[in-house]
Amino acid sequence: MLIMTLALSFLFSGITQVSATPENISSSAVVLPTVHSGESPKFHRVVALANGSAEIVAALGYLNILIGRDIASTMPILTNIPIDESGMQVSAEKVLSQKPDLILIDSNTSPSSALATFKQAHIPMVNIATTFSLSGIKSKEMAVANAIGTPKAGSLLSAQVRSVKGAATGIKVAFLYLRGTASIYLIGGKGSGADSLLNAIGVRDVGAENLKLPFNALSSEELIKLQPDVLLLMSKGLTSVGGISGLVALPGIAQTPAGGHKRVVTVDDSLLLSFGPRTVPMAQMLRLLIIAAAKL
């Protein structure tokens, strides 16, 4: 794959020039593993609103039963599945018009009025627990599999989840959650989800090491004190601040090794914190790109 090739070439070529563009892992770059158990699902018109649940249903081998998805599920295989949210709010009218026989939700599915409408319509809803750690992926996949009545497929898919092995590198990474158009500038701390990934691939999440909240207000003083070697962002987050040039112009960024050398790695918004079937291969790619970026 192109990203893997680029990462490996950076690792072994000794390139030292400053990069003006970030290394990026797009949604299409990570292949979705798919299993086939031969089971017949109990439901045939499923709206998957829980984070990452549409991807899991597809990985279980039942893409054909999906009739709706959440706005964050943007992987290419789901392109033809309608998005049932507008501005992160579920459209009850749209969901009802699709005549679902099951709706998968999580603790962030809103508004509550829409959920009340589904309940009044006697549409079964299953709450899928949200996870922000690699260790929670198996239980999340099994929860979705059990919800649609395909436990064997869940077992097959869960068996594919392996830990990400990576020796400690000492590279310091800061995860920034940015939405410049909404004036949201945050540093990921302990529990952000990124900390689980970064720890697994053998790099240091300096935000998690020093900040107690999952997300903390970005201040120049705090960032300069953390001195990250590499910055990790979501792809749309970087775009929202005007790309690399806009990022470096934010207070404190240029005063860090990462900002001064423009060492930035981005991951598709729907992929970085999805914690589903593609998380492990994505994390393996992320390790290569972070190591490559740290050498720039």
C-alpha positions as CSV (number, residue, x, y, z in Angstrom):
1,M,0.0,0.0,0.0
2,L,1.2,3.5,-0.8
3,I,1.2,4.8,2.8
4,M,3.1,1.8,4.0
5,T,5.6,2.2,1.2
6,L,6.1,5.9,2.0
7,A,6.5,5.2,5.7
8,L,9.1,2.5,5.2
9,S,11.0,4.7,2.7
10,F,11.1,7.5,5.2
11,L,12.3,5.1,7.9
12,F,15.3,3.9,5.9
13,S,16.2,6.8,3.6
14,G,17.5,9.1,6.3
15,I,15.5,12.0,4.9
16,T,15.9,15.1,7.1
17,Q,14.1,17.9,5.3
18,V,11.0,19.6,6.8
19,S,7.8,18.3,5.4
20,A,5.1,20.8,4.5
21,T,2.3,18.1,4.2
22,P,1.2,15.6,6.9
23,E,1.3,11.9,6.6
24,N,-2.3,10.8,6.4
25,I,-4.2,7.5,6.9
26,S,-7.4,7.8,4.9
27,S,-10.5,5.7,5.5
28,S,-10.0,3.9,2.2
29,A,-6.4,3.0,3.1
30,V,-7.4,0.4,5.7
31,V,-9.2,-2.7,4.4
32,L,-12.2,-3.9,6.3
33,P,-11.8,-7.6,7.4
34,T,-15.0,-9.6,6.7
35,V,-16.2,-12.9,8.0
36,H,-18.9,-15.3,6.8
37,S,-20.6,-17.6,9.3
38,G,-23.6,-18.7,7.3
39,E,-26.0,-17.6,10.0
40,S,-29.3,-15.9,9.1
41,P,-29.7,-12.6,11.1
42,K,-32.8,-12.1,13.1
43,F,-33.2,-8.6,11.7
44,H,-33.2,-7.5,8.1
45,R,-33.6,-3.7,8.2
46,V,-31.0,-2.3,10.6
47,V,-30.2,1.4,11.3
48,A,-26.8,1.5,12.9
49,L,-26.4,4.8,14.8
50,A,-23.9,3.6,17.5
51,N,-20.4,4.7,16.8
52,G,-18.7,2.2,14.5
53,S,-21.6,-0.2,14.6
54,A,-22.3,0.1,10.8
55,E,-18.7,-0.9,10.1
56,I,-19.0,-3.9,12.4
57,V,-22.3,-5.1,10.8
58,A,-20.5,-4.9,7.4
59,A,-17.5,-6.8,8.8
60,L,-19.8,-9.5,10.2
61,G,-20.9,-10.1,6.6
62,Y,-24.3,-8.5,6.7
63,L,-23.9,-5.2,4.8
64,N,-27.1,-6.1,3.0
65,I,-29.2,-5.6,6.1
66,L,-28.0,-2.0,6.7
67,I,-30.5,0.7,5.7
68,G,-29.2,3.6,7.7
69,R,-26.0,4.8,9.5
70,D,-24.6,7.6,11.6
71,I,-22.8,10.5,10.1
72,A,-19.4,9.5,11.4
73,S,-19.4,6.1,9.5
74,T,-17.8,7.2,6.2
75,M,-15.8,4.2,5.0
76,P,-16.2,3.6,1.2
77,I,-18.1,0.3,1.6
78,L,-20.9,2.2,3.3
79,T,-21.3,4.9,0.6
80,N,-24.7,3.6,-0.6
81,I,-26.2,3.4,3.0
82,P,-28.1,6.6,3.8
83,I,-26.9,8.8,6.6
84,D,-29.7,9.3,9.2
85,E,-28.2,12.3,11.0
86,S,-28.0,16.0,10.4
87,G,-25.6,18.0,12.5
88,M,-25.0,15.0,14.7
89,Q,-28.7,14.8,15.6
90,V,-30.8,11.8,14.5
91,S,-33.6,12.6,12.1
92,A,-36.5,10.6,13.6
93,E,-38.6,11.2,10.5
94,K,-36.0,9.8,8.2
95,V,-35.4,6.7,10.3
96,L,-39.1,6.0,10.6
97,S,-39.5,6.3,6.8
98,Q,-37.0,3.5,6.4
99,K,-39.1,1.1,8.4
100,P,-36.3,-0.4,10.4
101,D,-36.8,-3.6,12.5
102,L,-33.7,-2.8,14.7
103,I,-31.9,0.4,15.7
104,L,-28.4,0.2,17.2
105,I,-27.6,3.2,19.5
106,D,-25.0,4.2,22.0
107,S,-24.8,6.7,24.9
108,N,-24.2,9.6,22.5
109,T,-27.2,8.9,20.2
110,S,-29.4,12.0,20.4
111,P,-31.8,13.8,20.7
112,S,-33.7,11.9,23.4
113,S,-36.9,12.9,21.7
114,A,-36.0,10.8,18.7
115,L,-35.3,7.8,20.9
116,A,-38.7,8.3,22.6
117,T,-40.3,8.4,19.1
118,F,-38.7,5.1,18.2
119,K,-39.8,3.5,21.5
120,Q,-43.4,4.7,20.9
121,A,-43.2,3.1,17.5
122,H,-42.2,-0.2,19.1
123,I,-39.0,-0.4,17.2
124,P,-36.4,-2.6,19.0
125,M,-33.3,-0.6,20.1
126,V,-30.1,-2.1,21.4
127,N,-27.6,0.1,23.2
128,I,-24.0,-0.8,22.2
129,A,-21.5,0.2,24.9
130,T,-18.9,2.8,23.7
131,T,-15.3,1.9,24.0
132,F,-12.2,4.0,23.8
133,S,-9.6,1.2,24.2
134,L,-8.2,-1.6,22.1
135,S,-9.2,-4.0,24.9
136,G,-12.9,-3.2,24.4
137,I,-13.1,-4.0,20.7
138,K,-14.0,-7.7,21.1
139,S,-16.9,-7.0,23.4
140,K,-18.2,-4.3,21.1
141,E,-18.1,-6.6,18.1
142,M,-19.8,-9.4,20.1
143,A,-22.5,-6.9,21.3
144,V,-23.4,-6.0,17.7
145,A,-23.3,-9.6,16.5
146,N,-25.6,-10.7,19.3
147,A,-27.9,-7.8,18.6
148,I,-28.5,-8.9,15.0
149,G,-28.5,-12.6,16.0
150,T,-25.2,-13.8,14.5
151,P,-23.1,-14.8,17.5
152,K,-20.9,-17.2,15.4
153,A,-20.0,-14.3,13.1
154,G,-19.1,-12.3,16.1
155,S,-16.8,-15.0,17.4
156,L,-15.1,-15.2,14.0
157,L,-14.6,-11.5,13.8
158,S,-13.4,-11.1,17.4
159,A,-10.8,-13.9,16.8
160,Q,-9.2,-11.6,14.2
161,V,-8.5,-8.9,16.7
162,R,-4.8,-9.0,17.8
163,S,-2.8,-6.8,20.0
164,V,-0.6,-4.2,18.3
165,K,3.0,-5.1,19.1
166,G,5.6,-2.3,19.1
167,A,8.7,-1.8,21.1
168,A,8.9,1.4,23.1
169,T,10.4,4.2,20.9
170,G,10.5,7.2,23.3
171,I,8.8,9.4,20.7
172,K,6.5,12.0,22.4
173,V,3.2,12.5,20.7
174,A,0.4,14.9,21.5
175,F,-3.1,14.3,20.2
176,L,-4.9,17.5,19.3
177,Y,-8.7,17.6,18.7
178,L,-9.3,20.7,16.6
179,R,-12.4,22.2,15.0
180,G,-11.3,25.6,14.0
181,T,-14.6,26.6,12.4
182,A,-16.2,26.1,15.9
183,S,-13.2,27.5,17.8
184,I,-12.6,24.2,19.5
185,Y,-8.9,23.6,20.4
186,L,-8.2,20.7,22.7
187,I,-5.3,18.5,23.8
188,G,-6.1,14.8,24.4
189,G,-5.3,13.6,27.8
190,K,-5.9,10.3,29.8
191,G,-9.0,8.6,28.4
192,S,-9.2,10.4,25.1
193,G,-9.0,7.1,23.2
194,A,-5.8,8.1,21.4
195,D,-3.9,7.3,24.5
196,S,-4.9,3.6,24.2
197,L,-3.6,3.6,20.6
198,L,-0.4,5.4,21.2
199,N,0.5,3.3,24.2
200,A,-0.2,0.1,22.2
201,I,2.2,1.2,19.4
202,G,5.0,2.0,21.7
203,V,5.0,5.8,21.7
204,R,4.4,8.3,24.5
205,D,1.2,10.2,24.7
206,V,2.5,13.3,26.6
207,G,-1.0,14.6,27.0
208,A,-2.1,11.5,28.8
209,E,1.0,11.5,30.9
210,N,0.4,15.0,32.2
211,L,-3.3,15.8,31.8
212,K,-6.1,14.1,33.8
213,L,-9.1,15.0,31.6
214,P,-9.7,13.1,28.4
215,F,-9.8,16.5,26.6
216,N,-8.2,19.7,27.8
217,A,-8.2,23.3,26.6
218,L,-5.2,23.9,24.3
219,S,-2.9,26.5,25.7
220,S,0.5,27.6,24.4
221,E,2.0,27.2,27.9
222,E,0.8,23.6,28.3
223,L,1.8,22.6,24.8
224,I,5.3,24.1,25.0
225,K,5.8,22.3,28.3
226,L,4.8,19.0,26.8
227,Q,7.3,19.4,23.9
228,P,5.8,16.7,21.6
229,D,8.0,15.3,18.8
230,V,4.9,14.6,16.6
231,L,1.4,15.9,16.5
232,L,-1.5,13.5,15.9
233,L,-4.7,15.0,14.5
234,M,-7.9,13.9,12.7
235,S,-7.9,14.8,9.0
236,K,-10.8,17.2,9.2
237,G,-9.3,18.8,12.3
238,L,-6.2,19.8,10.4
239,T,-8.3,21.1,7.5
240,S,-10.4,23.2,9.9
241,V,-7.4,25.3,10.9
242,G,-6.1,25.8,7.4
243,G,-3.7,22.9,7.0
244,I,-0.1,22.8,8.2
245,S,0.4,26.5,7.8
246,G,-2.7,27.3,9.9
247,L,-1.7,24.7,12.5
248,V,1.8,26.1,13.0
249,A,0.3,29.6,13.4
250,L,-1.7,28.5,16.5
251,P,-0.2,29.7,19.8
252,G,2.6,27.5,21.0
253,I,2.7,25.0,18.1
254,A,5.8,26.4,16.5
255,Q,7.6,26.4,19.8
256,T,7.5,22.6,20.0
257,P,9.7,20.1,18.1
258,A,6.7,18.8,16.3
259,G,5.5,22.3,15.1
260,G,8.9,23.6,14.4
261,H,9.7,20.7,12.0
262,K,6.0,20.3,10.8
263,R,5.9,16.7,12.1
264,V,2.2,16.0,11.7
265,V,0.3,12.7,11.2
266,T,-3.4,12.7,10.5
267,V,-6.0,9.9,10.5
268,D,-9.5,10.0,9.0
269,D,-12.0,11.2,11.5
270,S,-14.2,8.1,11.2
271,L,-11.3,5.8,11.7
272,L,-9.0,7.1,14.5
273,L,-11.4,6.5,17.4
274,S,-13.8,4.0,15.9
275,F,-12.3,1.1,17.8
276,G,-13.7,-1.6,15.5
277,P,-12.5,-4.2,13.0
278,R,-10.0,-1.8,11.3
279,T,-8.4,-0.4,14.4
280,V,-5.6,-2.8,14.7
281,P,-4.3,-2.6,11.1
282,M,-4.8,1.2,11.3
283,A,-2.7,1.3,14.5
284,Q,0.1,-0.7,12.8
285,M,0.2,1.9,10.0
286,L,0.1,4.7,12.5
287,R,3.2,3.4,14.3
288,L,5.1,3.5,11.0
289,L,4.0,7.0,10.1
290,I,4.8,8.4,13.6
291,I,8.3,6.9,13.5
292,A,8.8,8.2,10.0
293,A,7.6,11.7,11.0
294,A,9.8,11.8,14.1
295,K,12.9,11.4,11.8
296,L,12.1,14.4,9.7
